[in-house]
Amino acid sequence: MKRSNEFRGPISPGNAIGMAAGVIIGGAFTGIIDSQVNDLFMPPLCPNCTSELQK
């Protein structure tokens, strides 16, 4: 096998599309989880900390 084929194998178009979809979905879930933690879980656990989280 040639050296160029060894490096091109993992960078196939299917892998690149799958990775791009994973980054987009991960970014969406990050916003959802951050919102839930800041709005639902933190106020009962630390009532004085909520004003600091809003900054």
ABEGO torsion letter per residue (X at the ends): XBAAAAAAAABBAAAAAAAAAAAAAAAAAAAAAAAAAAAAAAAAABAAAAAAAAX
